Amino acid sequence: MIKLVDRYIGRAAVLGILAVWLMLTVLFMVFGLLSELRGTQADYSSLDAIWFVLLTLPRMAYQVFPVSALLGALVGVGGLAAANELVAFRTSGISRTRLALAALAGTMLLTIPVMIMGEWVAPAAEQQARAFRLSEMAGQAIVGGKRGMWMRDGPDIVNIQRPILSADLGGQSVDFKNVVIYRFQEGEGLTSIIRAENAMHDGENWVLENVNDVKFTGEYAISGHTDEEFWATEVKPELLDSAVTRPKRLSMRSLWEYLEYLGENELDDRIYQAAFWEKALFPFTVIALVLAGMPFVFAHARSQSVGVRLFVGMTVGGTFMIVSRAFQKMSSVYDMPPRLAMSIPIVLLAVTSLVILRRSV
């Protein structure tokens, strides 16, 4: 009997979540497309904008899933409550906590493939989308990979191995670390390799710092070192900034590699720590949000319309997001470990929801 009920409740939760997830994903896709169409130009047509939005679709679907799980569980399981089916289960001796856990089990069946999509599909598609848009709008192909960003600069090839966002300006400033420039001349091939620890733009020119270069002259290779030198290039800093994938859109593996590099070089890693732990705690966020919706499913379920349940869900989800962002800010201001700052709102929401569930009549 119990297993049959678990499957029944889980199925209702899954169907509700799938319906809301599809609706929200399509809604965000439409908003994204409208925004992208405003930026169309001669080299970037409406079809290009549509293709760009389609490439970003996995990322959108991943981002809206936690809220979709909350709203979908409220709609799916709430529909059973409105039809008095949950009352029948309760009279047979099944607790509300057990019914809530059955809804959670169904939710987790969807959460696992969503996490896989967020780790492998969404980051790759997002990187391809950004490269495609830059190629069409700026005529500059910038390709991302395990070794950072690659692009052509006239006859030269440039590899920026570590484009890193700085927390000083709210994550908007980008530092370009480990820059390698392969210089070519027509008829001579590769003439020199320049390796710089850092590349920065002073407002007028690019400056390379801590530069080691190797020049190839006939049969010889001559190496040299300078603390600073100008980088004669037409590449604009805005172009490179727009090509950098933001931490929240990276995979956990990529974030971990960034954290190792930043730790080894004693650089600020707060933005990347927050993004890593947000992804690591993704399933627990989903669990906490679904649990938070369960007390509202059982309370006055018959008198609640679908609209009311959606409003309740959006209120709970919005409040959770505000609290989570507040703790993220606190982690930066008060030097709180990001994993702790990201965990506290999830634990508080889950524990509060369980207490309310167990105490409700």
N, C-alpha and C positions, 0 to 999 in steps of 0.2 A: 504493500500500500504506500509506504513512505517513498520508495524509489519511483513509483508511478507519479506521485504528487511532485517530486523533485523535477522529473522530466517535464511535467505539465507546466509548472511555474517557470522553469528554465526556458521552455519553448516560447511562452508568452513574453518573457523578457527579451529574448533574442529577436523575435519578430518586431517588437516595439522599437528596440534599439536600431535594427536595420532600417526601419521606415524613417525614423528621425535622422539617422546618420545620412541616409541618402538625401533627405530633404535639405539638411543643413549644408552638406557638401555641394549640392547643386546651387543653393542660395549663395554660398561664398564664391563659387565658380562664376556665377552671373555678375556679382559685384566686382570680382577681379577682372572679368572681361570688360565690363563697362569702364573701369579705371584704365585698363590697358589700351582700349580703343581711343581714349582721349590723347594718347601719345603717338598715334599713328602718323606717319609721314611718308615721303616719297619712297624711302628705302625700307620702310617698315609698314607693310600693308595690314589690312584687317585680317587676312588669312594668317599672316605671321603672328599677330596678336592672339588669335584663336589657338594656334599651335603652342605658343608660349604658355597660355593658361592651361592647356591640356597637360603640358609637361609638369606644371606645378600642382596638378590635381592630387597626386599621392600625398604631397606635403599638406595640402588643405584637409584632406580626409583624415590624416593622422592627427592634425591639430584639433579638429572639432570632435574627435571620438569621445574624450572624457565627458564633455557636456552632453553629447548624444547618448551616451550610456545612462546618464542621470535622467534625462528627459524621456528616453525610450523605455527605461524601467518603470518610470511613473505612468506612462501611457499604457504599456503592455500589462504590467501587473495590476495597475490601477483599474484597467478594464475588467479584470477578473473580480476585483473588489466591488466594483459598481454593480456587477451581475450577481453579487452575493455568493460567488463561488469560494472566496476566501473564508467567509463565515462558515460554510459547510466544512472546510478543512479544519477550522479552529474547533468546531464542535466535535470533531473526531479525535481531538487530543493533540493536534499538531500546533506547536507554538509559533508565535510570530517570528521569533528569531530563526527558527528552522525554515519558515517560508522565505524569509529574507535571504538566508544562505543559499536556498535553491535558486533564487533569482541571481545571486552572485555567481553561482556555478555556471549558469547559462551565459552570463556576461563575460566570464573569463574565457569561454570557448571562442568568443569573438576577439577578445583582447590580445590573445597570443598571436594570431596572424596579423593583427594591426601593428603589433610591436615589430614583427619581422618586416613588414612593409616600411615602417618608420626607420629601421636600421639599414636596410639594403636598397629598397626601391626608391623611396622619397629623396634621400640625399643625392643619389646618382641622377635622378630625373631633374632635380632642382639645379644641379650643377650644369647639366646639359641645357636647361632652359635659359640660364643666365648667359652661358656662352653663345647660344643661338641669338639672343636679343642683342648682345654686344656686337656680334658679327654683322647682323643686319642693320643696326642703327648707326654704329660707329665705323663700320668697315674694318673692324679690328677683331681678329679671331684670338680669343684667349681661352686656352684649354686647361682644365683642371685635372689633377691626378694625384697619385700618392706622393709625388715630388713637388707639389705645389702648383703654381700657375705658370703656364708656358705661353709665350706670344712672340710674334715677329715685330721687329722694330727696324723697318727698312730692310737691309740685307742681314741684319743681326738677329739672333735668337736669344730671348731673355727668359730666364727661369727664376721666379721668386718662390723660394722653397717654403718660406714661413710668413704669409700675410697674417698679421695678428691684430685683433681689435684691442684697443686700450680702454680701460675702465674710466680714465680721467674725464672724458667728455661723454659719459653715459653710453659708452660702447660705439660712438660714432667715429672716433679717430682710429686710423689704421696705420700700423707700423709694418714696414716691409723688411723682413730679416732674411739673411742668407740669400743674397742676390747673385746670380751667376749670369754673365753676359758673354755670349759666344760671338765674336766679331768675324765677319766674312768680307772678303773683297773679291770682286768679279775677276775671274782668271787666276786667282791665287788660293781660293778656298779659305779654310780657317786660318786667320792671322793672329788671333790672340784670345785668351780666356781671362775674364776679369771676375774675381770673386770679392764681394763686399759683405761685411757683416750687417750693414744696415743701409737703406736708401731712404732719404727724406727729401721733401720738397719745401724750400724756404720761402715759397710764395712766388718766386720767379724762375728758379732753376732747381734741377735735381742734384743732390749732393750724395755721393757715396762715401761711407765711412769705413775705416779700417780695411783698406783695399789691398788685395794681393793679385798681381796680374802676371800672366805668362805670355810672352810674345814669341811667335814662331818666325824665324828668319832663316830661310834656307834649311840647312841641316841642324841648326841650333835652336834652342829654346832659352830665352832670357827671362828670368823672373825678377819681380820688383815688388816694392811695398810702399804705400803712401797712407797717411792718416786720413786724408780727405782728397777727393777730386770731383770735379763737375762731371755730370753724366749728360752728354749732348744727345738728347732724345726729344721726339715730338709727342711722346706719350704723356697724356694729361693725368694729374692725380685723381681727378673725378672719375676717369675711366677705370683706373685700377681699383678705386674705392668701390665702385659699383660692381666690379667683378668678384669681390671677396664674398664668399659664402658666410653668412652670419652663423655664430656658434649654435644657435637653436636649430639650425637646418643641417647641421653636420651629423654624422653617425656617431654612436658612442665610441667606436674604435678610433675614429679620427679625433674626437675630443680627447680621448686618453693619450693619443700620440702628442697632441698639442700640450696637454698638461705635463707630460714627461719632459718635453722640450723647455717649457716655461719654468718648471721646477729646477731643471739642471742649470738654467741660465739666470735663476733668481729674478724672474720677471713676473709682473702682475698677472695672476691667473684667475681673478675673481669671476669674470664673465664666463670663462670656459668651465670653471667649477660649477657655477649655477646651472649652466646648460647641461653638463654631464649628469648632475644629480636629478635634474628635472626629468631627463630621459630614463635614468635608472629607476626612479620612483614612479614611473608612468603607470604600471599596473596597480600600485597601491593607491594612486590618485583616483583611478577608476573605481576601485573597491570602496574607497571612502565616500565618493560622490553617490554611488548607487545605494550604499547604506544610509546616507543622509536623506535620500528620497523615500525610504521605506516607511518611516513613521507617518508621513503624509499619505501614503497609500492606505494605511489601516485606519487613519483618523477621518471620520465623516466621509468615507469613500463613496457612499451612495449619492451624497448631495454634491459631489465635486464633478464638474464637467471636465472634458479634455483640456479646454482652455485654461481652467483654473489650475489643473495639474501642471501644465506647461509653464504657467506663470510662477508657480511655486518652485519648479525646477530651475527656471532662469534666475530667480531670486537667490536660491541656494548656491547655484553655480557662480553667479556674479559676486556674491559675498565671499565665497571661497577664493576666487581669483584675486579680489582686492586684498584679503588677508595674506595670501601667498606673496603678492607683490610687496606688501609692507614688510614682511619678514625678509624678503630678498634685499630690500633697501637697508634694513637693520643689519644684515650680515656685512654690508659694505661699510656702513657708518661705524658700527661697534665691533668690527672685526670678528663677527660670529662665523664659525665654520659653515660653509654653504650647505653641506649635507644636513646639518642640524637645522638651519633656517628653512630648508625645503621640507624637512620631515615633520616639524612641529605642527603646521596647519593640517597636514594629513592625519596625524595621530589624534589631534584634538577633535577633528570632524568625525573620525571613525569611532572613537571612544564615546563621544557625546551621543552619536546616533545609536550605538549599541545600548547605552544606558537608557535612553528614551524608549527604545524598543522593548527592553526587558521590564520597564516599569509601567508601560502603557497597559491599559486594561482591554 
